[in-house]
Amino acid sequence: MSQQNARFKRSEKGLLTPDNCVVTLIDLQPQMLFGVANFDRQTIINNNVALAKAAKVFDLPVLLSTVETKGCSGNMWPQIQAIFPKQVPIERTTMNSWDDDNFVAAVKKSGRKKIVLAGLWTETCVALATIQAMHDGYDVHVVEDCCGDVSQLSHDNAMKRLIQAGAKPVTALSVMLEWQRDWAAKDTYDAVMDIVKTHCGAYGMGVEYAYTMVHGAPPTRLAEYVIPSAAAAHK
């Protein structure tokens, strides 16, 4: 939102703030999602979109990275790319993004020592980068409900390994609320509530209900659905 000067200040004391972390979204690509078997895949898309939107609301530096786009994995999900339309993902050949000099340089350029990291798959692209980033002095928060793996065992073992190594497990919603912290922070309040109503299921429906039934606010109006024309759909 490019509002650094007017931003509501939050205390740090070990917590994430919009001023102390960088967000990395790694390998959110079709082929990687195909292999996920431990979480509902649509939910993983939803959670990553919520996290990406929140990062944009709080004006955080965001790094996008992809692996073997043309050779195997496909383009970054359009739902993510639409949030950062002018940003070109850092393309890699390495499974471990921390082995890629361009990726590491981009993290260093952010000037942040806390990393909020999400990606696919948990035991490789997430775990390897997290462990090496921590080795290099970074404090890594792994957004678990934005990650997934080929089996429950693979995901669980990866998370155990990361927690034992010192990484912090978080969720997309917990990260956004940690950034918000105070409902008096009106500069981001409305945008956060929009993300909640759009992506946070029953919590979002509860907010909509409270707004309309308790506080008498007008109901949320979404854009009308327009059926794509056959010609546009196949361009």
ZIFEN-V651002 format. One record per pair of residues at least 6 apart in sequence whose ideal C-beta (glycine too) atoms are under 6 Angstrom apart, sorted by the first residue. I is the first residue (numbers start at 1). J is the second residue. If there is no record, write none. Layout:
I:J
I:J
This chain:
1:59
2:59
8:185
8:187
10:17
10:181
12:20
15:178
16:178
18:58
18:60
18:179
20:114
21:112
21:114
21:116
22:61
22:110
22:112
22:115
23:55
23:60
23:62
23:116
24:63
24:115
24:117
25:64
25:118
26:65
26:97
26:119
26:125
27:67
27:119
27:120
27:125
28:48
28:76
28:77
28:80
29:66
29:73
29:74
29:76
30:74
31:72
31:73
31:74
32:73
32:120
33:41
35:150
36:148
37:150
37:151
38:148
38:149
38:152
38:155
39:148
44:148
46:199
47:145
47:146
47:172
48:146
49:79
50:172
50:195
50:199
51:143
51:146
51:172
52:80
52:83
53:83
53:195
54:176
54:195
55:62
56:83
57:188
57:191
58:179
61:110
63:106
64:87
64:89
65:89
65:90
65:97
65:103
66:76
66:89
66:91
67:73
67:92
69:75
69:91
76:89
90:102
90:103
92:100
94:100
95:124
95:125
96:128
96:129
97:103
97:129
98:129
98:132
98:133
113:138
114:139
115:133
115:138
115:140
116:141
116:175
117:140
117:142
118:143
118:146
118:147
119:125
119:126
120:148
121:149
122:147
122:149
122:155
122:158
123:149
123:154
123:158
126:147
127:158
127:162
130:140
130:162
130:167
131:165
133:140
134:140
134:166
140:167
141:168
141:170
142:162
142:167
142:169
143:170
143:172
144:169
145:171
145:172
146:172
149:155
180:192
196:203
196:204
196:207
197:204
197:207
197:208
208:220
211:217
212:219
